[in-house]
């Protein structure tokens, strides 16, 4: 015989029992009747009370009514409907969707996208002269963790905590913020899919781009395992765009960019392009240690880089004295036996620097203050777009890039321990390959005393002989046309006037003419 069906309370005491011959008995909870046993439509026994199960037409569902007037109580089951406010139901749905996305959807999507990215990078590496190194495509989170837990950074955190009188966990969070600011999040799609295309479009839309001196044989001799660093003079913010475009078939470049680029959404795009931010004026020892270790890690990882030894834009148009910060970081503790470091000098020049007036104005201010906010840039861009729409836009002349003789630290090991000598050697090689364009050369000759076209043309020919091995871009291979191109660019902007065959530099144009002449003055 089957045992009796019993119901007990939370203390284990028996509160109801049904004989074994009873059918379909279940234990229920009732606020009015307590713990009970319900057997179909029969009685429910509860602590010496009788609660009769009834069906009320006015109340859907089953109810228990107890003796003593204790009222009606719905007998709730697992299938009983539950009523919720709409806002609570929507909130539950949102939490459920977020949980599903976090635990199932996002990991799957990340895995799928990472597999696609790996396939894209594998195809890119087949055509790139220098494949993208694993360090560059590692997860940004992993790079940050590796950086902040580096032994040297840990020592710097402890020293910073002692010096500033703060807890070590506070100093650690500061180092973590520095690492997040510095470490890029490289995207092959952003670089080759969008960045290179935008760079190509902008370069050719604004200038007639020319490739000057190019040591193809020397560049081919560079060890494929070596870390290649392109070092260049800094004439304009277009330098990043121009070199990215021209070096796109070689590798993905990693730039060091200043505080000017830390503006949303520009900062996100620049980080996706593989560039890393630096605070050029920071003297914080902890920050500089984090930056130093990142530069050293990326160099040891074989990342192809691009840097400006001058440390900033040239304010007078000429070559500036090199800064040693990044070069010191790069060469300190360098192990050339594991991987060579090869510097490729790059010279850039323009018939027109987009921000020439801004740079000249900054040269007169204290602390290199640039009077160019986002509003000025937007207005200039809108103006040029309107000129293009109305068919009156004219490109800003020629822009040229030359590549010089590579410098291997394995071939010159003494330079790795002497940053000053290394910086000097690099600037000499950059200076030797700066291209000579019509506007800079005409500007130089006007400053040297050319007062009419005939004198200008004779001086132009003499300068060509004096320039020797320097790369001179001669439009149409015609001297007179080159003079015309340079002179027309200056007269159109009101910097040079021609009256009765005589040429004169205007008062407004004196500084501009000197600015462009300075770019090639070291070659003459």
N, C-alpha and C positions, 0 to 999 in steps of 0.2 A: 504494500500500500504506500502511496506517495506520502511524504511527510507533510505536516501542516504548513501553510504559507503564513509567515509572520512578518510583522512590521515593528521596527525598534526605533527609538529616538536616538539623538546624537550621543547620549550617555550610555547606550547599550541596553536600556530598559525596554521590556516588552510592552507595547501599547495596543496591539491588536493581533488577533489570530483567527484563522478561518479553517474550518474542518477540511480534511483532504478531499471530501466529495464535492466541494465548491468548484465551480467552473470559472475560467477566465478572470482570476483575481490578480490585481496589480496593486503595488504600493503607491500611494499618492501623498503629496504634501498639500495641506489646506491651511491658510492663515487662521480660519475660524475653527477648524476641526483638528488641527495638529497633524501628526503622522497617522495615516489611516490605511485601510485596505478596501479597495473597491472591487466588487464582484459583479460585473455586468450591471443590471438595473436593480440588484438587490441591495440589502443594507450594507453600510460601511461601519465597522466597529471601531470606536475611538475612545479609549480610556473610560469605559463604562457608560459612554453616551452612544446613542444611535443616530447616525447621519444618513438620511435617505437620499440616494441619487435620483435626481429628477431631470426631466427635459422641459424647459420653459419655452413656449413659442415666442415670447417677447425677448428672450435672451438666447441667441444662438449658442450651441455648445452644450456641454453637460455640466450640471451644478450639483453641489452637495448642500442640503439644508439640515441644520442641526437642531436638536431639541433645546429648548431654553431661549428661542428667538435670536440666535446668533447670526442669522441672515444667510444670504446666498454667497457661495464661493465658487468661482469657475475652477473646474478641474483642468489644469494646464497640462498639455502633453507636448511631445516633441514636434508635432505637426500643427500645433495651434499658431495661427498668424500673430505677428508682432507688429504693432504700429509705431513708426518713428517719425519725428519731424523731418521735413525735406532737407533742411540744412545739415542735420546730423547724418542723413543717408548719403548726401553728396560728399560730406567730409570723410565718411567711411570709404566711399568709392575712391576718393583721391588718395587716401593712405594706402589702399590696396593697390592702386595703379603704381604709386611710387615704390612700394615694396616689390611689386612684380618687376618693374623696370630696373631697380637697383640690383636685384638678386638673379634675375634671369635674362632680361632683354639687354641691358648695357654690357654685361660681360660678353655676351654672344656677339653683339655688334662690334665691341672693341676687338675681339678676337678676329672677326671677319675683316674689319678694316686693316688690322695689323698684318694679316696674311696678304691682303691686296697690296699694302704698302711695301712689304718685303718683295713681292713679285715685281712691282714697279721699279724699286731700287735695283733689283738684280738686272732688269733690262737696261736701266740707265748706266749701270756700271760696265755693261758690255760696250757702250759707245763712248763713255768718258775716258779721257786720257789718264786721269787719276781717280780711281773709284772712291765712292763715299765710304769713309771708315766707320767701323761699328760704334766707336765712341760718339760720333756725331748723331747717329740714329738711335742711340740708347734712350730709354724712357727718361723724361726730364725728372721725374720723382726719384728714380734710382741715382741719377747724377747728383741731385741735391743731397740725398742721403750720404752718398760716397764723399761728397765735398765737406759737409759739416762734421762728419765723423773722422775726417783725416787727422792723423796724430798732430801735425803742425797746427791745424786749425783749432784742435782741442786745447793745445798749449796756449794759443793766442786767446781763447775764450777764458781760460783760467787767469791769465795775466790781465785781461781786460776787466774781469770781475774784481780783482784786487785793486787795480788802479782806480776804477770808478766807484768802488765801494758798494757794489751791487751783488746780489746772489748769482751763483753760477748758472742757474736755470734762466735767469733774466738775460745774462750775457749770451747764453746759448740761443735764445729766441732772437736776439739781435743778429747773431751770425746766420741763423736760419733765414731771416728776412733779407740779409745781404745776398745769400746764395740764391734765393728766389728771384731777386732783382737781376742778378748777373747771368744765371744759367738760361740759355735759350731753349726753345721747344721747336727744333728743326722739323720742317715738313717738306718732304720731297715734292709733293704736289704744289705747295705754296711757292717753293723756289723755282722749280722747272716748269710747272704748269701755269702759274700766274706771274711770279716775279720776273722770270727771264723774258716772258712775252711783253709785260709792261715795260721793262727796261729797254727792250728792242724798239717798241713803239715810241716811247718818249725820246730816246736817243735820236732816232731817224726823223721824228716829227720836229724836233727843235734844232737839230744840227745836220750838217753833212759830215758824217762820221768817216774818219780815215784811220787806217792802221799804219803806223809809221815803221820805225826800226823794229825788226822782229828776228831774233836769233833762234830760228826753228831747230837747227842742228844742236845748239847748246841746250835748249830746253828738252830735247829728246834724250840727252845724255843723263838727265837727272835720275837718280836711283828711284825706282817705283816705291820703295819702302820708306823713302825720306819724307819728312814733313816739309812741305813747300809753303813759304810765306811771301806773299807779294807785298813789297814796300813801295810806296808811291808818294809823290808830292800832292799836297792838298790845295787845289785851286777853288773848288766849288762843291756844293752838296750833290751836284750831278756826277761827281767822281764815282760814288757808289753805283749809280745807275749805269754809267758808261762801262766801267770795268766788269760789272756783273754780266752785262750783255756780251762783251768781247771775250770773256773767259768762260762762257757758258759751256763750250765744248771741252773744256779741260777738267773742271771740277766745280763743286759747290763751295763758294768762299764764305768764310766766317769773319765778319767785320767786328771791330771794336768801335762802338758809337757812343757819343756823349749824351749829356742830359737832355739835349734839345729833342731827342727822339722819344722821350718818355711821355708821350701824349697819346691818349686813347683816341682812335683805334690804331694810330700809326705804330704804337709800341707793340701791339699784338702781331701786326704784319711783319715788323722788323724781327721780332723773336722767332716767328715761323720761318723767316728767311735764314735763320741760323746766326744772327748777329747777337752780340752780348753787350750790355750797357756798362759803362764805366763812369764813375764820378771823378772827373779829371782833377778837381781841386780838393778832394777829400784828403785829410791828413790822419784819419782814424786808423790806428794800427790794426784793429780787428778787421775792418773792411778791406784794407790793403792786403792783409794776409789771405782772406777768402778769395780776393781777386787774383792774387799771385798763384795760389794753388790751382785755381781753375785754369789759368793760362798754361801752367806747367802740365796739368793733366791733359788738356787738349793737344798740346804740343807732343807730349809723349804718346798720345793716341793717334798721331798722324793726321790730325785735322788740317786741311788746307786753309790758311788764314790770309787776311789782307789787313795791313795796318799803315798808318801815316806817321812816320817818325817825327814829323814836325809837331804832332800832338794837337793840331787844330788848323783851321783855315788860314791861308796866308792873307794878311791884311793889306800888304802893299804890293801883292802880285809876284814878288820874288820868293826864292827859297828861304825858309826860315831855319833857325838853329834847331837841331833835333832835340827832342825830349827823350830821356833815358828810361822812364818808368817801365813801360811794357818790355823793352829790350832787356832790362835788368831781371824782370820776373822770368822772362823766357830763358835766359842763359844761366841763371843761378841753379846749380845742382843738375845741369844738363848732362845726360849720359850719351855721348856721341857714339859709343860702341854699340848701343842698342838700336839707335835710329839717328840718321844724319838729319841736319836741319839746313835747308837750302833757301836762301833769300833771292827772289827775282825782282830786280829793280824795274819800276814802271814810271814813265814820264807822261804827264798829261798837260794839254794846253788847249785854250779856247780862243776863238775870235771874239767871243763875248761871254763873260761870266755873268750868269743870271743875277747874282747878288753883288755886283761890283760896287754900286753906290753904298750898299749896306756895309760892306767890308771897309771901304774907305772911311765912312763915318765912324765905324767902330775903332779904327786905328787912332782916331783923335780923342776917343773917350778913355776913361780910366777903367781898367778891368775887362776889356774886350766885351763891351756891352753892345749887343746886336739889336738894332731897332727894326725887327721883323717879326711881327706876331702872326697868328693864324689868319687874322683879318686881311693883312697886307698880302699874304700869299694867295688867299682866296680871290682877292680883287685882281691881282696880276693874272691869275689863271683864267678868271672870267673874261678879262680883257682880251687875252690871247685867243680864247675860244670864240669870242665874238668876231675878232679879226679873221679867224679861219672860216667861220660861217659866212661872213660877207665877202670872202675871197680876197681879202687884203693882207692876209698873214704872209710874212716872209721869215724863213728860217734865220737863225742867229749866226750864220756863217759856218765855219769849219770847227770841228772838235777832233783832236788827234790823240792817239795813244801809242806809245812806243815801249817795247820790252827790251831790257838790256841784258848784260852778261850776268848769269847767275853766280852767286857767291855761296860756296859750301863751307860750313864750319869744320867739316872733317879736313878740308884742304887748308883751312886757316884756323887751326885749333887755338891759337893764341887769342883770337878775337872773342872766343866764348867766355874768357875770363876778364875781358876788357871792354865793357859796354861802350865807353866813350870812343874807343878806336873803331869798334864795330859800327856805331852810329855814323862816324865820319866816313868810313869806307862806303856805307850804303848811300849816304847823301851824295857822295862823289859820283857813284854809278847812276843814281837817279838824275843828277844834273846833266850828265853826258847824253842822256837820251830824251830830254825834254824837247818835244817837236817845235819847230819854228813855223808859224802860220802867218798869213798876210797881215792881219791887224797888228799883232805884236811887233812884227818887223817894221811896218810902216810907222808905227808909233815910236819905235826906237830911233828911226832915221829922222823923224820930225823933231825929236828932242835933240838930235845931234846937229841940227841946223839946216835941214833941207827946207827950202822956201818956195820951190816951184816943182812942177811935175818933171821937168827935164832933170833937175838936180836930184829929185827923188828916185827916178829911174836909174841914174848913174850910180847913186849911192846903194841902191838895191843890188845892182850887179856886183859892186865891190864887196858888199856884205856877204853875198853868196860865196865868193872866193874865200873870205875870211872864216866862214862857218865850217869849212872843211867837211869832216865826217858827220856833222850834225844832220839830223833829218829835217829837211826843209820841204814843206808841201807847196808845190807850185801848181796852182790851178791851170789846167789845160796845157801844162808845161810851157807856159808863156809868161815871161817876166813882166811885160807891160800889163797883161791882164791881172796878174797877181797884185801889182801896184794899184790898179783900178779897184779891185775887190776890197783891199784894205782901206783905201782912201774913201770909198763910197760908204763903207760901214761907219766910219768916223764922222763924215759930213752929214749922214742921215740922222744921226743922234745929236747933231749940233755941237760936236766937240772940235771940229776943224772947219774953217771957212776958206773958200776959194774965191778970190776977187781979182779980175784982170790977170789971171794966170798965177797969182801969188797965193801961197798957202800960209795959213796962220792958225795956231791953236787958240781956241777961245779961252776966256778966263774960267768958265765952268768946266771946260774939257782938259785943263792942264793936269789935274790930279788923275783923271781917267787915263789920259795918254801915258802918263808916267806909270800907272798901275799895269798897263799891258806891256809897256817897254821893259819893265822889271822882270817879266817872266822869262826873257831870253838874254838879259843883260850879261849874265855870267858866261854866255857862249861867245860874246864878242869882245 
